Amino acid sequence: MVDDMDIAKKVKIKPIEEIAKKLGIETKHLEKYGMYKAKVSPEAILKGEGKKGKLIMVTAMSPTPAGEGKTTTSIGLADSLSGLGKKAAVALREPSLGPVFGMKGGATGGGYAQVAPREEINLHFTGDIHAVTAAHNLLAAIVDNRLHFDGACGLLDCRRISWKRVMDMDDRVLREVVVGIGGPLRGIARETGFDITAASEVMAILCLAEDLKDLKERLGNIFIGYSPDKKPVFARELKAEGSMAALLKDALKPNLVQTLEGTPALIHGGPFANIAHGTNSVISTRMALRLADFVVTESGFGSDLGAEKFFNIVVRTGHIPPPDACVLVATLRALKLHGGVKLDKVNEENVEAVEKGFVNLQKHTENLRAFGVPFVVALNRFPSDTETEIKKAIDLCRREKVRFALSEVYGKGGKGGSELALEVLKAIEEDENSFQFLYPLDMTLLEKIEAVAKKIYGAASVAMEGKIKRKMLRIEREGFGNLPVCIAKTQYSFSDDDEALGRPEDFTLIVTDASLSSGAGFVVVYCGDVMTMPGLPKVPSSEKIDITDDGEITGLS
């Protein structure tokens, strides 16, 4: 099988000005980073004010550790729509260095459905994630500086500070740290820790802010801890939002690149979906909708994570509309995994396991129906898939009376997604779209958690310790009970147990903590053993990545 990098090398990609021209973006609105990538000025969409393209959101069934090709499908679908003569664009998240050097590797698609330049996008790109890291850690430095000069009787109680530090790398030893040791010149000693940058509230704010003014206001609204008299303290009280916004000024502008077939791609922001809200920036999606007739975007992991948060958090901002249609990506290997097959055996034919594991996909179709959006199940074909297994998957989908299409974009590019593109267009034109939120904002936080747990995950109940309930009640008393919830849990299961595959039933969702993200505009609810700072696997992807003497990067999957 041809390597992704070999495929990308054989394609001569176009100068970024040519890609911008396809969307009607003038060169004066581009801030170029070399020949093939650029930031786009917000002024580029002023002439497109009022124009709105059709939005297609791509989600998936519960994945295997390697992922099910959601990004590949999104890119290939955009190319397929372009091939049908549609003015299309794809809007995606930026890769985090954690997964790139950790378990999953790169996040620029695969096969003949990739975005380019792949190495640059997967590594430093235009520096957005580094800017988020710097802005987040600037606030952390300001907090500790305030503690140093004010002491125990100042604005902040050093025992009740929730704001940690971040870095864009998987590093488990930094989950819990002690700072300020070594004497009075080092500040006040206290316990804290690191999260990965993709889980930073600053990343969420960057992706949910409407413009620079909104960004600055949200940064000022960040909750950082409590005062000695137990009153909440926000970043604006430390006069931090201005300098943080200054660091993020350029990062707020969307990045324009291209697919291997020359379809415009706006790649901007990178929150994880198992921890954060899991979608690219509303600024980039809105820009794409003003400049293209069809925009394909993706939400992280399955419908229980990225899609649920896309609907209940991102759409609620009012900055982008509900999707006109969704694509639910499935694979035979994921069906077999959820049907009881061991991970190292999922490439072997097993029709019985396909049928048994279909209950997982079935639940994801029910979830999309609960939100009232039209959708198409896309079976992302892998080389090991057999015709007998494919036929079984098609029959099972027909039994559920859902739209279905076989996607072969990995091996054939845009041409391999024409069936999917046509089915999506039919869904937009013919199927009823009666979008609805899962819960009203005037529910209590516990009621919102129960709504997601029972309606989306299939849980029988929700359990938490009394101290977690008291924390949520305190958040409500402080005026934040009307925010949506952002549930952080494993991506591998509907439950909080990553070994509970298939469609677990009659389980209890275990809530282990909660935190206020008042700047982003949601309350994070932690379940099970979810980690906000991942660790590298036993054999990380970094071991395969290298660079030749002439500067060519190799091994970046």
PEVEN-V424945 format. One line per field, one symbol per residue. psi: psi as a letter, one per 30 degrees, with the letter a starting at -180 (. if undefined). A space follows every 10 residues. Layout:
BEGIN
psi->???
END
This chain:
BEGIN
psi->kkkeeeeeef kjllkfeeee efggklefgk jkiafgllkk kfffgefgkf kjakkjkkal lkllfflghe eeeeeeeeee eefggkjllk jllkkkfdee fcefalhgal bgillljeee efcfbggeee eeeeeefeee eeeeeeeeff afgaekjffh kfjalllikj iffgeklklg lglffgakkl kaaklkefgk feeeeeffke aeeeeeeeef gkkfallfgh kkkleffghf eeeeeefgee ffklkkallf ggkkkjjklh klffeafgll kfeeeeeeff flfkkkllkk baffdeeeee efeeeffgfl llkfllkjkl leeeeeefgg kleggffkki eeeeeeffee eeeeeeeeef fgkklkkjjj klffkleeee eeeeeeeeef hlkkkkkhfe ffbeefgeee eeeeeeeeef kkjikklell fglleeeeee eeeeeefglf lkkllefeee eeeeeeeggg fgllkjkjlk fflfagjffi abiklhlkkj kflklkifee hlkkjkkbgk kfjllkleil ffffklklfg gkklgj.
END
